[in-house]
Amino acid sequence: MASCTTMSDAASGKRLVHDGQCDDRVTPASTFNLAVSLMGYDSGILQDEHAPLLPFQAGYIDWNPEWRAATDPSSWLKYSVVWYAQQVTAKLGAARFQDYIQRFGYGNRDVSGDPGKDNGLSMSWISSSLKISPAEQVTFLRGVVNRQLGLSPRAYDMTIRIMPTETLANGWRVHGKTGTAAPVLADGHDDPQHQYGWYVGWASKGQRTIVFARMVLDRRQEGFAGGRVKEAFLLDLTARLDSL
C-alpha cells in the first residue's frame, strides 16, 4: 500500500519529515475544498461562515446522509459536502476556475475532468483529472499560511475560520482537512477494493507553524479512509511535533 507523511516548517520551507511516496500525484478528493473555499471567498460567492445557506435538491450527490440537508460554508467543510463545492465552482465558471488553479500552482493543474464527459467544473478533483502529490499539498498549504496566493485577506481569514480544528494535549492547534476517494482502475471504473485517505493542514504553537500532508492508499473498509488517516495522524502528531 502506498503512503506518505511529509511536514515542513511553514516560514522557512525546511523539510522536517518526508517518508514514503510523497511525490506521487493522486486525486485530492475533499482536501480540494480548501482551494474551493479560497476561490469562493475571494470571488464573493461565499460570504461568511453561514452564508450562503444552500438547499439540498434532488439529483445532488447524496450517498452520505449528512449531505441531504441545507448546507452553509461551515457545514460544507465539516462534512465534505460534494454538491456544495460543485455549486461554488459552477458559479465561478470554467475560466475563473482554471485561473485560480494556475495561480495556486495546484498539482498537475488539469481540471478537464473525465474524458468526453465535460465534467471538469464538477468532478475533476474526485478520482478524475486533477492530481496532486503530498509534497505539492505542502507547497500549496505554505502559500495559504503565508498568504502568498494573490488573494484577498478575507479569503484566507474565512477559509481558516471554517476549517475543522483540533487542539492537541501539548498545546498545538491543528487546522486540517480530510479527503477520501477511490483509485481509478485501467478500465476507468473506481477500484472497489481500495481508497485513498488524506489529511492535510498545519499545526501552530506560539510563533511556530508546521504544514503537513498525510496520504494513505488503504483497503476499503467501513467508514471513510480520510477519517481513519486523520485519527491515526493526530495521535502521531502529539508525540512528534515538539521534537521537530
DRENTORTOR-446439 format. One record per atom (N, C-alpha, C): residue number from 0; x, y, z; atom name. Coordinates in steps of 0.02 Angstrom, whole numbers, always signed. Example, Ala and Ser with C-alpha at 12.3 -4.5 7.8 and 13.67 -1.06 7.14 Angstrom:
0;+660;-284;+390;N .
0;+615;-225;+390;CA .
0;+660;-165;+390;C .
1;+642;-112;+354;N .
1;+684;-53;+357;CA .
1;+645;+2;+394;C .
//
This chain:
0;+42;-60;+0;N .
0;+0;+0;+0;CA .
0;+44;+62;+0;C .
1;+24;+112;-39;N .
1;+61;+175;-42;CA .
1;+44;+218;+19;C .
2;+94;+256;+42;N .
2;+80;+303;+96;CA .
2;+135;+356;+96;C .
3;+119;+413;+126;N .
3;+168;+467;+133;CA .
3;+150;+509;+194;C .
4;+202;+530;+230;N .
4;+196;+583;+280;CA .
4;+249;+634;+263;C .
5;+229;+696;+251;N .
5;+277;+749;+237;CA .
5;+258;+811;+278;C .
6;+308;+842;+308;N .
6;+298;+900;+351;CA .
6;+354;+951;+339;C .
7;+336;+1014;+338;N .
7;+385;+1067;+327;CA .
7;+371;+1126;+373;C .
8;+424;+1163;+390;N .
8;+416;+1225;+427;CA .
8;+382;+1276;+381;C .
9;+328;+1305;+404;N .
9;+289;+1350;+360;CA .
9;+328;+1412;+341;C .
10;+367;+1439;+387;N .
10;+403;+1501;+373;CA .
10;+462;+1491;+326;C .
11;+504;+1443;+342;N .
11;+566;+1434;+304;CA .
11;+559;+1386;+245;C .
12;+509;+1342;+248;N .
12;+502;+1290;+197;CA .
12;+546;+1230;+210;C .
13;+584;+1231;+264;N .
13;+629;+1175;+280;CA .
13;+589;+1111;+288;C .
14;+610;+1059;+253;N .
14;+577;+994;+256;CA .
14;+596;+960;+321;C .
15;+546;+940;+360;N .
15;+558;+910;+425;CA .
15;+548;+834;+425;C .
16;+499;+812;+385;N .
16;+483;+741;+378;CA .
16;+466;+730;+305;C .
17;+489;+674;+277;N .
17;+472;+659;+207;CA .
17;+479;+583;+199;C .
18;+426;+548;+220;N .
18;+428;+474;+221;CA .
18;+377;+446;+172;C .
19;+399;+402;+127;N .
19;+353;+367;+83;CA .
19;+350;+398;+13;C .
20;+294;+383;-21;N .
20;+286;+404;-91;CA .
20;+257;+474;-94;C .
21;+297;+523;-73;N .
21;+271;+591;-63;CA .
21;+270;+632;-127;C .
22;+298;+605;-181;N .
22;+298;+641;-245;CA .
22;+250;+611;-295;C .
23;+212;+560;-275;N .
23;+163;+528;-319;CA .
23;+98;+568;-318;C .
24;+75;+587;-377;N .
24;+13;+625;-381;CA .
24;-48;+580;-382;C .
25;-97;+597;-340;N .
25;-161;+560;-338;CA .
25;-217;+611;-332;C .
26;-278;+588;-333;N .
26;-336;+633;-327;CA .
26;-335;+669;-260;C .
27;-349;+735;-259;N .
27;-351;+770;-195;CA .
27;-415;+757;-155;C .
28;-467;+732;-189;N .
28;-532;+721;-156;CA .
28;-553;+784;-117;C .
29;-580;+776;-58;N .
29;-609;+834;-23;CA .
29;-557;+880;+9;C .
30;-492;+862;+7;N .
30;-443;+912;+28;CA .
30;-446;+973;-19;C .
31;-471;+962;-79;N .
31;-477;+1016;-128;CA .
31;-527;+1069;-106;C .
32;-570;+1053;-58;N .
32;-617;+1103;-34;CA .
32;-582;+1164;-5;C .
33;-521;+1155;+20;N .
33;-484;+1214;+44;CA .
33;-471;+1263;-14;C .
34;-452;+1236;-72;N .
34;-442;+1278;-130;CA .
34;-507;+1310;-153;C .
35;-562;+1271;-153;N .
35;-627;+1298;-174;CA .
35;-650;+1353;-126;C .
36;-637;+1343;-62;N .
36;-656;+1394;-13;CA .
36;-619;+1460;-26;C .
37;-554;+1455;-38;N .
37;-516;+1516;-55;CA .
37;-544;+1551;-116;C .
38;-560;+1512;-168;N .
38;-589;+1540;-229;CA .
38;-656;+1573;-213;C .
39;-697;+1538;-174;N .
39;-765;+1562;-160;CA .
39;-765;+1627;-121;C .
40;-723;+1631;-69;N .
40;-721;+1693;-30;CA .
40;-686;+1749;-68;C .
41;-635;+1733;-107;N .
41;-601;+1785;-145;CA .
41;-647;+1816;-198;C .
42;-689;+1775;-228;N .
42;-733;+1798;-282;CA .
42;-799;+1828;-256;C .
43;-813;+1819;-190;N .
43;-875;+1845;-162;CA .
43;-934;+1798;-167;C .
44;-925;+1737;-194;N .
44;-979;+1688;-197;CA .
44;-996;+1664;-127;C .
45;-945;+1654;-86;N .
45;-955;+1639;-15;CA .
45;-951;+1704;+25;C .
46;-992;+1711;+77;N .
46;-997;+1774;+112;CA .
46;-968;+1772;+183;C .
47;-989;+1724;+223;N .
47;-961;+1716;+290;CA .
47;-967;+1643;+310;C .
48;-963;+1628;+376;N .
48;-965;+1557;+396;CA .
48;-1032;+1524;+379;C .
49;-1085;+1563;+377;N .
49;-1152;+1534;+371;CA .
49;-1191;+1558;+309;C .
50;-1157;+1592;+264;N .
50;-1191;+1615;+203;CA .
50;-1143;+1607;+144;C .
51;-1171;+1584;+87;N .
51;-1242;+1567;+78;CA .
51;-1261;+1498;+106;C .
52;-1322;+1495;+132;N .
52;-1353;+1431;+151;CA .
52;-1390;+1406;+90;C .
53;-1368;+1350;+63;N .
53;-1397;+1323;+2;CA .
53;-1439;+1262;+17;C .
54;-1499;+1257;-15;N .
54;-1542;+1200;-1;CA .
54;-1518;+1137;-37;C .
55;-1529;+1080;-6;N .
55;-1518;+1017;-40;CA .
55;-1572;+1007;-93;C .
56;-1553;+981;-151;N .
56;-1602;+968;-204;CA .
56;-1594;+897;-230;C .
57;-1650;+869;-251;N .
57;-1649;+802;-281;CA .
57;-1603;+802;-341;C .
58;-1563;+749;-347;N .
58;-1516;+745;-402;CA .
58;-1444;+761;-381;C .
59;-1436;+795;-323;N .
59;-1369;+807;-298;CA .
59;-1338;+741;-273;C .
60;-1272;+738;-274;N .
60;-1237;+680;-244;CA .
60;-1255;+677;-170;C .
61;-1283;+620;-149;N .
61;-1310;+617;-80;CA .
61;-1300;+551;-45;C .
62;-1246;+513;-64;N .
62;-1238;+448;-32;CA .
62;-1217;+453;+41;C .
63;-1195;+511;+63;N .
63;-1184;+522;+135;CA .
63;-1246;+556;+163;C .
64;-1278;+528;+214;N .
64;-1340;+558;+241;CA .
64;-1331;+630;+263;C .
65;-1271;+649;+285;N .
65;-1259;+718;+307;CA .
65;-1267;+768;+250;C .
66;-1265;+745;+188;N .
66;-1268;+789;+131;CA .
66;-1340;+806;+110;C .
67;-1388;+771;+140;N .
67;-1458;+781;+119;CA .
67;-1491;+835;+162;C .
68;-1458;+892;+166;N .
68;-1483;+946;+209;CA .
68;-1458;+1012;+181;C .
69;-1493;+1066;+199;N .
69;-1467;+1133;+183;CA .
69;-1397;+1140;+212;C .
70;-1352;+1171;+175;N .
70;-1282;+1172;+193;CA .
70;-1254;+1243;+187;C .
71;-1213;+1263;+236;N .
71;-1178;+1327;+233;CA .
71;-1103;+1313;+231;C .
72;-1060;+1364;+224;N .
72;-989;+1351;+218;CA .
72;-959;+1310;+275;C .
73;-981;+1322;+337;N .
73;-954;+1285;+394;CA .
73;-972;+1211;+390;C .
74;-1035;+1196;+377;N .
74;-1055;+1125;+374;CA .
74;-1028;+1092;+311;C .
75;-1018;+1130;+258;N .
75;-987;+1104;+197;CA .
75;-918;+1075;+212;C .
76;-876;+1114;+245;N .
76;-809;+1089;+259;CA .
76;-809;+1034;+312;C .
77;-854;+1040;+360;N .
77;-858;+989;+413;CA .
77;-875;+921;+385;C .
78;-924;+920;+338;N .
78;-949;+856;+313;CA .
78;-926;+841;+241;C .
79;-884;+883;+213;N .
79;-858;+872;+144;CA .
79;-915;+863;+94;C .
80;-962;+910;+94;N .
80;-1023;+905;+53;CA .
80;-1005;+918;-20;C .
81;-1004;+865;-60;N .
81;-981;+871;-129;CA .
81;-1022;+922;-169;C .
82;-1089;+918;-162;N .
82;-1130;+961;-205;CA .
82;-1121;+1035;-188;C .
83;-1103;+1051;-126;N .
83;-1093;+1122;-109;CA .
83;-1032;+1150;-146;C .
84;-978;+1112;-146;N .
84;-919;+1133;-185;CA .
84;-936;+1141;-258;C .
85;-978;+1095;-284;N .
85;-997;+1099;-355;CA .
85;-1039;+1161;-370;C .
86;-1078;+1184;-322;N .
86;-1116;+1246;-332;CA .
86;-1069;+1306;-336;C .
87;-1016;+1305;-295;N .
87;-967;+1360;-296;CA .
87;-930;+1361;-363;C .
88;-905;+1303;-384;N .
88;-866;+1301;-446;CA .
88;-910;+1318;-507;C .
89;-974;+1298;-505;N .
89;-1019;+1314;-561;CA .
89;-1028;+1390;-566;C .
90;-1033;+1424;-509;N .
90;-1040;+1497;-510;CA .
90;-976;+1531;-533;C .
91;-919;+1501;-518;N .
91;-855;+1529;-541;CA .
91;-851;+1527;-618;C .
92;-872;+1471;-646;N .
92;-865;+1461;-718;CA .
92;-795;+1435;-735;C .
93;-789;+1405;-794;N .
93;-728;+1369;-812;CA .
93;-667;+1415;-814;C .
94;-674;+1475;-841;N .
94;-616;+1519;-850;CA .
94;-587;+1541;-783;C .
95;-631;+1564;-737;N .
95;-606;+1586;-672;CA .
95;-579;+1527;-632;C .
96;-612;+1470;-637;N .
96;-589;+1410;-602;CA .
96;-518;+1391;-624;C .
97;-507;+1389;-689;N .
97;-441;+1373;-715;CA .
97;-389;+1426;-694;C .
98;-409;+1488;-693;N .
98;-363;+1542;-674;CA .
98;-340;+1533;-602;C .
99;-386;+1517;-557;N .
99;-367;+1505;-488;CA .
99;-320;+1445;-481;C .
100;-336;+1391;-517;N .
100;-293;+1332;-515;CA .
100;-222;+1349;-536;C .
101;-216;+1388;-589;N .
101;-150;+1410;-612;CA .
101;-115;+1453;-560;C .
102;-153;+1499;-531;N .
102;-125;+1544;-480;CA .
102;-99;+1505;-420;C .
103;-137;+1453;-401;N .
103;-117;+1412;-344;CA .
103;-60;+1364;-361;C .
104;-46;+1354;-425;N .
104;+3;+1303;-445;CA .
104;-17;+1235;-419;C .
105;-82;+1220;-425;N .
105;-111;+1162;-390;CA .
105;-100;+1096;-428;C .
106;-52;+1056;-403;N .
106;-40;+989;-431;CA .
106;-26;+992;-505;C .
107;-59;+948;-543;N .
107;-48;+946;-616;CA .
107;-90;+998;-653;C .
108;-132;+1036;-617;N .
108;-172;+1092;-643;CA .
108;-222;+1070;-697;C .
109;-238;+1007;-699;N .
109;-282;+980;-751;CA .
109;-354;+974;-725;C .
110;-396;+1022;-743;N .
110;-466;+1020;-721;CA .
110;-512;+1004;-779;C .
111;-487;+963;-826;N .
111;-528;+944;-884;CA .
111;-583;+894;-866;C .
112;-574;+856;-811;N .
112;-623;+806;-791;CA .
112;-614;+741;-828;C .
113;-666;+700;-828;N .
113;-663;+634;-860;CA .
113;-668;+642;-936;C .
114;-629;+603;-974;N .
114;-629;+610;-1047;CA .
114;-699;+604;-1076;C .
115;-717;+653;-1117;N .
115;-781;+651;-1152;CA .
115;-842;+668;-1112;C .
116;-834;+685;-1047;N .
116;-893;+697;-1004;CA .
116;-905;+770;-989;C .
117;-858;+814;-1006;N .
117;-867;+886;-994;CA .
117;-888;+900;-922;C .
118;-853;+867;-874;N .
118;-872;+875;-804;CA .
118;-815;+903;-761;C .
119;-769;+938;-793;N .
119;-712;+965;-757;CA .
119;-731;+1011;-700;C .
120;-783;+1053;-710;N .
120;-804;+1100;-658;CA .
120;-834;+1065;-598;C .
121;-860;+1006;-608;N .
121;-897;+973;-554;CA .
121;-863;+911;-525;C .
122;-816;+881;-562;N .
122;-790;+817;-540;CA .
122;-714;+810;-546;C .
123;-678;+860;-572;N .
123;-608;+850;-588;CA .
123;-566;+830;-528;C .
124;-586;+850;-467;N .
124;-547;+837;-407;CA .
124;-567;+772;-372;C .
125;-614;+735;-400;N .
125;-638;+673;-368;CA .
125;-623;+614;-413;C .
126;-567;+580;-401;N .
126;-546;+522;-440;CA .
126;-548;+536;-515;C .
127;-524;+595;-534;N .
127;-528;+616;-604;CA .
127;-462;+647;-626;C .
128;-465;+700;-666;N .
128;-405;+726;-699;CA .
128;-357;+763;-653;C .
129;-383;+798;-603;N .
129;-341;+838;-559;CA .
129;-305;+793;-509;C .
130;-239;+800;-506;N .
130;-199;+759;-461;CA .
130;-147;+802;-427;C .
131;-130;+785;-366;N .
131;-81;+822;-327;CA .
131;-42;+774;-282;C .
132;+21;+787;-273;N .
132;+61;+745;-229;CA .
132;+59;+773;-158;C .
133;+75;+732;-108;N .
133;+80;+759;-40;CA .
133;+131;+817;-36;C .
134;+187;+811;-70;N .
134;+236;+865;-69;CA .
134;+207;+930;-98;C .
135;+167;+924;-151;N .
135;+135;+982;-181;CA .
135;+80;+1010;-135;C .
136;+46;+966;-98;N .
136;-3;+990;-49;CA .
136;+31;+1036;+2;C .
137;+90;+1016;+26;N .
137;+126;+1056;+75;CA .
137;+146;+1123;+45;C .
138;+168;+1124;-17;N .
138;+185;+1187;-50;CA .
138;+124;+1233;-55;C .
139;+67;+1205;-74;N .
139;+5;+1243;-77;CA .
139;-14;+1270;-8;C .
140;-10;+1228;+43;N .
140;-29;+1249;+110;CA .
140;+17;+1303;+137;C .
141;+82;+1301;+120;N .
141;+127;+1356;+139;CA .
141;+103;+1421;+107;C .
142;+79;+1417;+45;N .
142;+52;+1476;+12;CA .
142;-9;+1504;+47;C .
143;-49;+1459;+77;N .
143;-108;+1481;+116;CA .
143;-85;+1514;+181;C .
144;-43;+1479;+219;N .
144;-21;+1504;+284;CA .
144;+16;+1570;+277;C .
145;+58;+1576;+227;N .
145;+98;+1636;+217;CA .
145;+63;+1688;+173;C .
146;+3;+1672;+151;N .
146;-39;+1718;+112;CA .
146;-3;+1742;+49;C .
147;+20;+1694;+10;N .
147;+60;+1708;-49;CA .
147;+26;+1688;-114;C .
148;-41;+1680;-113;N .
148;-76;+1656;-172;CA .
148;-111;+1711;-211;C .
149;-99;+1774;-192;N .
149;-128;+1829;-229;CA .
149;-203;+1838;-219;C .
150;-227;+1823;-157;N .
150;-298;+1827;-142;CA .
150;-312;+1883;-92;C .
151;-376;+1899;-84;N .
151;-395;+1949;-35;CA .
151;-382;+1923;+36;C .
152;-365;+1967;+84;N .
152;-355;+1945;+153;CA .
152;-416;+1906;+180;C .
153;-475;+1927;+160;N .
153;-536;+1893;+184;CA .
153;-539;+1821;+161;C .
154;-513;+1806;+102;N .
154;-515;+1737;+77;CA .
154;-477;+1690;+124;C .
155;-419;+1713;+147;N .
155;-380;+1672;+194;CA .
155;-415;+1670;+262;C .
156;-436;+1729;+286;N .
156;-468;+1732;+353;CA .
156;-527;+1685;+358;C .
157;-571;+1687;+308;N .
157;-633;+1648;+313;CA .
157;-620;+1573;+302;C .
158;-574;+1557;+258;N .
158;-558;+1486;+248;CA .
158;-530;+1456;+312;C .
159;-485;+1492;+345;N .
159;-458;+1467;+409;CA .
159;-513;+1462;+461;C .
160;-560;+1509;+460;N .
160;-613;+1510;+510;CA .
160;-659;+1449;+504;C .
161;-672;+1426;+442;N .
161;-718;+1370;+434;CA .
161;-683;+1302;+433;C .
162;-617;+1301;+435;N .
162;-581;+1237;+436;CA .
162;-591;+1201;+502;C .
163;-601;+1135;+500;N .
163;-604;+1096;+562;CA .
163;-538;+1104;+600;C .
164;-543;+1113;+667;N .
164;-483;+1123;+708;CA .
164;-482;+1076;+768;C .
165;-423;+1059;+789;N .
165;-413;+1017;+848;CA .
165;-358;+1050;+890;C .
166;-363;+1044;+956;N .
166;-308;+1066;+1000;CA .
166;-280;+1004;+1034;C .
167;-215;+991;+1022;N .
167;-183;+932;+1050;CA .
167;-166;+943;+1123;C .
168;-152;+887;+1158;N .
168;-139;+890;+1230;CA .
168;-78;+933;+1246;C .
169;-31;+938;+1199;N .
169;+29;+978;+1212;CA .
169;+23;+1050;+1187;C .
170;-38;+1071;+1170;N .
170;-49;+1142;+1156;CA .
170;-46;+1162;+1083;C .
171;-27;+1116;+1038;N .
171;-27;+1132;+967;CA .
171;-99;+1136;+942;C .
172;-113;+1186;+901;N .
172;-180;+1193;+871;CA .
172;-175;+1172;+797;C .
173;-217;+1125;+779;N .
173;-212;+1094;+712;CA .
173;-273;+1115;+671;C .
174;-260;+1144;+612;N .
174;-311;+1156;+562;CA .
174;-301;+1104;+507;C .
175;-352;+1066;+491;N .
175;-342;+1013;+442;CA .
175;-404;+996;+403;C .
176;-393;+960;+348;N .
176;-449;+938;+305;CA .
176;-435;+867;+282;C .
177;-486;+825;+288;N .
177;-482;+756;+265;CA .
177;-504;+751;+192;C .
178;-490;+694;+162;N .
178;-514;+678;+95;CA .
178;-515;+603;+86;C .
179;-565;+578;+50;N .
179;-571;+507;+36;CA .
179;-595;+498;-36;C .
180;-562;+455;-73;N .
180;-583;+440;-142;CA .
180;-551;+375;-165;C .
181;-582;+345;-215;N .
181;-556;+281;-241;CA .
181;-505;+293;-296;C .
182;-455;+249;-300;N .
182;-413;+249;-360;CA .
182;-455;+229;-420;C .
183;-432;+245;-480;N .
183;-467;+227;-541;CA .
183;-430;+170;-575;C .
184;-466;+118;-592;N .
184;-435;+60;-625;CA .
184;-423;+74;-699;C .
185;-386;+30;-731;N .
185;-369;+38;-802;CA .
185;-431;+42;-846;C .
186;-486;+11;-825;N .
186;-547;+13;-866;CA .
186;-589;+75;-853;C .
187;-564;+120;-811;N .
187;-600;+183;-798;CA .
187;-648;+181;-740;C .
188;-657;+122;-710;N .
188;-702;+116;-653;CA .
188;-664;+126;-587;C .
189;-701;+148;-535;N .
189;-671;+154;-469;CA .
189;-650;+86;-442;C .
190;-593;+84;-409;N .
190;-570;+23;-377;CA .
190;-614;+7;-317;C .
191;-650;-50;-317;N .
191;-696;-65;-262;CA .
191;-660;-90;-200;C .
192;-595;-104;-206;N .
192;-558;-135;-151;CA .
192;-516;-85;-110;C .
193;-503;-26;-138;N .
193;-455;+20;-106;CA .
193;-483;+91;-103;C .
194;-455;+130;-56;N .
194;-472;+201;-51;CA .
194;-410;+241;-33;C .
195;-405;+301;-61;N .
195;-356;+349;-37;CA .
195;-385;+385;+23;C .
196;-345;+393;+74;N .
196;-363;+435;+131;CA .
196;-312;+491;+138;C .
197;-336;+552;+145;N .
197;-294;+611;+153;CA .
197;-308;+645;+220;C .
198;-257;+675;+248;N .
198;-266;+727;+299;CA .
198;-211;+778;+289;C .
199;-230;+841;+275;N .
199;-182;+894;+260;CA .
199;-199;+956;+301;C .
200;-148;+996;+315;N .
200;-161;+1058;+352;CA .
200;-98;+1084;+385;C .
201;-107;+1116;+443;N .
201;-49;+1142;+478;CA .
201;-63;+1142;+553;C .
202;-8;+1142;+591;N .
202;-11;+1144;+664;CA .
202;+29;+1205;+688;C .
203;+0;+1242;+735;N .
203;+32;+1303;+759;CA .
203;+37;+1303;+835;C .
204;+93;+1329;+860;N .
204;+103;+1338;+932;CA .
204;+152;+1394;+941;C .
205;+131;+1448;+977;N .
205;+174;+1506;+983;CA .
205;+187;+1536;+915;C .
206;+251;+1547;+899;N .
206;+269;+1577;+835;CA .
206;+282;+1525;+780;C .
207;+275;+1461;+797;N .
207;+294;+1407;+750;CA .
207;+232;+1379;+715;C .
208;+236;+1370;+650;N .
208;+184;+1335;+612;CA .
208;+217;+1283;+568;C .
209;+191;+1222;+571;N .
209;+215;+1166;+530;CA .
209;+159;+1142;+485;C .
210;+172;+1141;+420;N .
210;+122;+1117;+372;CA .
210;+134;+1042;+360;C .
211;+80;+1006;+346;N .
211;+87;+933;+339;CA .
211;+39;+905;+287;C .
212;+57;+848;+261;N .
212;+11;+808;+220;CA .
212;+23;+735;+236;C .
213;-30;+699;+248;N .
213;-28;+627;+259;CA .
213;-75;+594;+209;C .
214;-50;+546;+172;N .
214;-91;+511;+122;CA .
214;-78;+436;+128;C .
215;-132;+398;+126;N .
215;-127;+325;+130;CA .
215;-173;+294;+78;C .
216;-148;+246;+41;N .
216;-191;+204;-1;CA .
216;-205;+142;+39;C .
217;-268;+132;+58;N .
217;-286;+81;+106;CA .
217;-340;+35;+76;C .
218;-347;-23;+105;N .
218;-402;-67;+85;CA .
218;-468;-37;+108;C .
219;-518;-40;+64;N .
219;-583;-11;+80;CA .
219;-614;-49;+139;C .
220;-640;-11;+186;N .
220;-673;-41;+244;CA .
220;-729;+6;+267;C .
221;-762;-11;+321;N .
221;-817;+30;+347;CA .
221;-792;+101;+362;C .
222;-832;+151;+345;N .
222;-813;+219;+359;CA .
222;-770;+249;+303;C .
223;-740;+306;+318;N .
223;-702;+344;+269;CA .
223;-627;+340;+283;C .
224;-588;+328;+231;N .
224;-516;+322;+240;CA .
224;-486;+386;+268;C .
225;-512;+444;+246;N .
225;-486;+507;+271;CA .
225;-493;+515;+346;C .
226;-549;+494;+372;N .
226;-560;+498;+445;CA .
226;-512;+454;+483;C .
227;-499;+394;+456;N .
227;-452;+349;+489;CA .
227;-381;+377;+487;C .
228;-363;+406;+431;N .
228;-296;+436;+424;CA .
228;-288;+494;+473;C .
229;-339;+536;+478;N .
229;-336;+592;+525;CA .
229;-327;+568;+596;C .
230;-367;+520;+617;N .
230;-365;+496;+686;CA .
230;-295;+468;+703;C .
231;-268;+428;+658;N .
231;-202;+399;+670;CA .
231;-148;+452;+669;C .
232;-154;+499;+623;N .
232;-103;+551;+616;CA .
232;-101;+597;+676;C .
233;-160;+615;+703;N .
233;-162;+659;+761;CA .
233;-129;+626;+822;C .
234;-138;+562;+830;N .
234;-103;+525;+883;CA .
234;-28;+531;+875;C .
235;-6;+522;+814;N .
235;+66;+526;+798;CA .
235;+91;+597;+807;C .
236;+51;+646;+786;N .
236;+72;+716;+790;CA .
236;+87;+738;+861;C .
237;+45;+718;+908;N .
237;+52;+740;+977;CA .
237;+122;+724;+1003;C .
238;+146;+664;+986;N .
238;+212;+643;+1008;CA .
238;+268;+675;+967;C .
239;+254;+690;+904;N .
239;+307;+709;+856;CA .
239;+322;+783;+854;C .
240;+270;+825;+862;N .
240;+279;+896;+846;CA .
240;+332;+931;+889;C .
241;+333;+918;+953;N .
241;+379;+954;+997;CA .
241;+452;+937;+983;C .
242;+464;+882;+947;N .
242;+533;+862;+933;CA .
242;+558;+887;+866;C .
243;+514;+918;+826;N .
243;+534;+940;+759;CA .
243;+568;+1009;+761;C .
//
